[in-house]
Amino acid sequence: MLGTLKTEQRKHRIIGGPKCFLADYGGVMLADGYAGYNDVVAGNGITRAGCWAHLKRKFVDAEKAEPQFAREAVERVRSLYAIERQAKDAAADKRLALRREQSASLVAGFRQQLLDSKGQLLPNHPMAEAINYALGQWSELTVFLADPAVPIDNNVSEREMKRIVLNRKNSLFVGNPRGGRTAAILSSLTSTCRRHDIDPQFYCTQLLTNQPVTPTADLAQWMPDQWTLRQEALLDKL
């Protein structure tokens, strides 16, 4: 009984943190099919989107059991990625149009193939597990078809998480919870810098130099995206 209580308390802490952090967030949360995210998005304005890279891995993992089907599934996903490469540098409206004209039909055909194949496999078959993973979050996987701002996968986040993992040994000695929070903020800032092609060291030097004389009301201007816009505006004046 005590062990069950501790497990529930630990689960509450794990879920409670993201729910608290995202309490006022009303955008899209892009993630894999981990069920723990369900509680994070429940009862708020967050839209959960699925990751096609994680879906593809499921079929790759089941390749030995059904090689032909696995290859066909992977090729269908690759076709979606080919369309995404075409739309990468396009304006949002053109990207959305391309997804609706080309990707939507591919996604619909893939879903029908999964439904047709599901009934031919035993429930514990490796390929059946991959199919159930895909069908179980189909609404999440199709969010990108209606929103041009939503990527097809969360690979960018996965790569950023690896930086945290590589630094995990040093992060064990942040000193105290306040130090851990500071480390998390700095990690978020430098990650955002990389997303906007900003040199993190140059940005942080500018931020730390100017922050002491910056009014609290103007701190939002020092967020990396806003800082980039101001830098570009200054360059245009030269």
C-alpha positions as CSV (number, residue, x, y, z in Angstrom):
1,M,0.0,0.0,0.0
2,L,2.8,2.4,1.0
3,G,4.7,1.5,-2.2
4,T,1.6,2.3,-4.3
5,L,1.1,5.6,-2.5
6,K,4.7,6.6,-3.2
7,T,4.4,5.6,-6.9
8,E,1.3,7.8,-7.2
9,Q,3.0,10.7,-5.5
10,R,6.0,10.4,-7.8
11,K,3.7,10.3,-10.8
12,H,1.9,13.4,-9.5
13,R,5.2,15.3,-9.2
14,I,6.3,14.2,-12.7
15,I,3.0,15.3,-14.4
16,G,2.4,18.2,-12.1
17,G,5.5,20.0,-13.2
18,P,4.7,20.2,-16.9
19,K,1.0,20.9,-16.2
20,C,2.0,23.8,-13.9
21,F,4.6,25.1,-16.4
22,L,2.1,24.9,-19.4
23,A,-0.9,26.1,-17.4
24,D,-1.3,29.3,-19.5
25,Y,-0.1,27.7,-22.8
26,G,-2.7,27.3,-25.5
27,G,-0.6,26.2,-28.5
28,V,0.6,22.8,-29.8
29,M,2.6,20.2,-27.9
30,L,4.5,18.0,-30.4
31,A,5.6,14.7,-28.9
32,D,5.7,10.9,-29.3
33,G,3.0,8.5,-28.1
34,Y,4.0,8.4,-24.5
35,A,0.7,8.1,-22.5
36,G,2.0,10.4,-19.7
37,Y,1.5,13.4,-22.0
38,N,-2.3,12.8,-22.0
39,D,-2.6,14.2,-18.4
40,V,-0.5,17.2,-19.4
41,V,-2.9,18.3,-22.1
42,A,-6.1,17.2,-20.4
43,G,-8.5,20.0,-19.6
44,N,-6.6,22.9,-21.1
45,G,-6.2,24.6,-24.5
46,I,-3.2,22.6,-25.6
47,T,-3.4,20.7,-28.9
48,R,-1.3,17.5,-28.9
49,A,0.5,16.7,-32.2
50,G,2.2,13.4,-33.0
51,C,5.7,12.6,-34.3
52,W,6.1,10.7,-37.6
53,A,9.7,9.9,-36.9
54,H,8.7,7.9,-33.8
55,L,6.0,6.2,-35.9
56,K,8.6,5.2,-38.5
57,R,10.8,3.7,-35.8
58,K,8.1,1.4,-34.7
59,F,7.8,-0.1,-38.2
60,V,11.6,-0.4,-38.5
61,D,11.7,-2.3,-35.2
62,A,9.1,-4.7,-36.5
63,E,10.9,-5.2,-39.8
64,K,12.2,-8.7,-39.0
65,A,8.6,-10.0,-38.4
66,E,7.1,-8.5,-41.6
67,P,9.9,-7.2,-43.9
68,Q,7.7,-6.3,-46.9
69,F,5.1,-4.5,-44.9
70,A,7.7,-2.6,-42.9
71,R,9.4,-1.4,-46.1
72,E,6.1,-0.3,-47.6
73,A,5.3,1.6,-44.4
74,V,8.7,3.3,-44.2
75,E,8.4,4.3,-47.9
76,R,5.0,5.9,-47.2
77,V,6.5,8.0,-44.4
78,R,9.5,8.9,-46.6
79,S,7.1,10.2,-49.2
80,L,5.6,12.5,-46.6
81,Y,9.1,13.7,-45.7
82,A,9.9,14.4,-49.3
83,I,6.9,16.7,-49.5
84,E,8.1,18.4,-46.3
85,R,11.4,19.1,-47.9
86,Q,9.7,20.8,-50.7
87,A,7.7,22.9,-48.3
88,K,10.5,23.7,-45.9
89,D,11.3,27.2,-47.2
90,A,7.8,28.0,-48.5
91,A,5.4,30.5,-47.0
92,A,2.9,29.2,-44.4
93,D,0.0,29.3,-46.8
94,K,1.9,27.5,-49.6
95,R,3.1,24.9,-47.1
96,L,-0.4,24.3,-45.9
97,A,-1.7,24.0,-49.5
98,L,1.0,21.5,-50.4
99,R,0.2,19.4,-47.3
100,R,-3.5,19.4,-48.2
101,E,-3.0,18.7,-51.9
102,Q,-0.3,15.9,-51.5
103,S,0.2,14.8,-48.0
104,A,-3.4,14.4,-47.0
105,S,-4.1,11.7,-49.6
106,L,-0.9,9.8,-48.7
107,V,-1.9,9.9,-45.0
108,A,-5.4,8.7,-45.8
109,G,-4.1,5.8,-47.9
110,F,-1.6,4.8,-45.2
111,R,-4.4,4.7,-42.6
112,Q,-6.5,2.5,-44.8
113,Q,-3.6,0.1,-45.3
114,L,-3.0,-0.1,-41.6
115,L,-6.7,-0.8,-40.9
116,D,-6.8,-3.5,-43.6
117,S,-3.6,-5.2,-42.3
118,K,-4.5,-5.0,-38.6
119,G,-7.2,-7.7,-38.8
120,Q,-4.8,-10.2,-40.4
121,L,-2.3,-10.2,-37.5
122,L,-2.4,-11.6,-34.1
123,P,-2.7,-8.9,-31.3
124,N,0.8,-9.7,-29.9
125,H,2.5,-9.7,-33.3
126,P,5.3,-7.1,-33.5
127,M,3.8,-5.5,-36.6
128,A,0.4,-5.4,-35.0
129,E,2.0,-3.4,-32.1
130,A,3.4,-1.0,-34.6
131,I,0.1,-0.6,-36.3
132,N,-1.8,-0.1,-33.0
133,Y,0.8,2.6,-32.0
134,A,0.0,4.5,-35.3
135,L,-3.7,4.1,-35.2
136,G,-3.9,4.9,-31.5
137,Q,-2.7,8.4,-32.1
138,W,-3.9,9.1,-35.6
139,S,-5.6,12.3,-34.7
140,E,-2.4,13.6,-33.2
141,L,-0.4,12.5,-36.2
142,T,-2.6,14.4,-38.6
143,V,-2.5,17.8,-36.8
144,F,0.3,19.0,-39.1
145,L,-2.1,18.7,-42.1
146,A,-4.2,21.6,-40.8
147,D,-1.5,23.7,-39.3
148,P,1.5,24.9,-41.4
149,A,3.4,25.9,-38.2
150,V,3.5,22.3,-36.9
151,P,6.5,20.2,-37.9
152,I,6.0,16.6,-39.0
153,D,8.2,15.4,-36.2
154,N,9.8,16.5,-32.9
155,N,13.4,15.7,-34.0
156,V,14.5,19.3,-33.2
157,S,13.4,18.8,-29.5
158,E,15.1,15.3,-29.5
159,R,18.4,16.8,-30.6
160,E,18.2,19.6,-27.9
161,M,17.4,17.0,-25.2
162,K,20.6,15.2,-26.1
163,R,22.6,18.2,-25.1
164,I,21.0,18.0,-21.6
165,V,21.8,14.3,-21.5
166,L,25.5,14.9,-22.4
167,N,25.6,17.5,-19.6
168,R,23.9,15.3,-17.1
169,K,27.0,14.4,-15.2
170,N,27.8,18.1,-14.6
171,S,24.2,18.9,-13.9
172,L,24.2,16.5,-10.9
173,F,26.1,19.2,-9.1
174,V,24.0,22.4,-9.7
175,G,24.1,23.0,-6.0
176,N,20.4,23.4,-5.1
177,P,17.0,23.6,-6.7
178,R,17.5,27.3,-7.5
179,G,20.7,26.4,-9.3
180,G,18.8,23.7,-11.3
181,R,16.2,26.2,-12.3
182,T,18.8,28.7,-13.5
183,A,20.5,25.9,-15.5
184,A,17.2,25.1,-17.1
185,I,16.5,28.7,-18.0
186,L,20.0,29.1,-19.6
187,S,19.6,25.9,-21.5
188,S,16.2,27.1,-22.8
189,L,17.8,30.4,-23.9
190,T,20.7,28.9,-25.7
191,S,18.5,26.3,-27.4
192,T,16.2,29.2,-28.6
193,C,19.3,31.0,-29.9
194,R,20.3,28.0,-32.0
195,R,16.8,27.8,-33.4
196,H,17.2,31.4,-34.6
197,D,20.8,31.0,-35.9
198,I,22.1,33.2,-33.1
199,D,25.6,32.8,-31.6
200,P,24.6,31.9,-27.9
201,Q,27.8,33.3,-26.5
202,F,27.4,36.6,-28.3
203,Y,23.7,36.8,-27.3
204,C,24.4,36.0,-23.6
205,T,27.2,38.5,-23.5
206,Q,24.9,41.2,-24.8
207,L,22.1,40.1,-22.4
208,L,24.2,40.1,-19.3
209,T,25.9,43.4,-20.2
210,N,22.6,45.2,-20.7
211,Q,20.2,43.4,-18.3
212,P,21.3,45.5,-15.2
213,V,20.2,48.7,-16.8
214,T,17.1,47.3,-18.6
215,P,13.7,48.2,-17.1
216,T,11.7,45.1,-16.1
217,A,9.0,46.2,-18.6
218,D,11.5,45.9,-21.4
219,L,12.9,42.5,-20.6
220,A,10.6,40.8,-23.2
221,Q,12.6,42.7,-25.9
222,W,15.6,40.6,-24.9
223,M,14.0,37.3,-25.8
224,P,16.1,35.8,-28.6
225,D,13.5,36.1,-31.3
226,Q,12.8,39.8,-30.4
227,W,16.5,40.5,-30.0
228,T,17.1,39.2,-33.5
229,L,14.4,41.5,-35.0
230,R,16.0,44.5,-33.3
231,Q,19.5,43.5,-34.6
232,E,18.2,43.1,-38.1
233,A,16.4,46.5,-37.9
234,L,19.7,48.2,-36.8
235,L,21.6,46.6,-39.7
236,D,19.0,47.9,-42.1
237,K,19.7,51.4,-40.9
238,L,23.4,51.1,-41.6
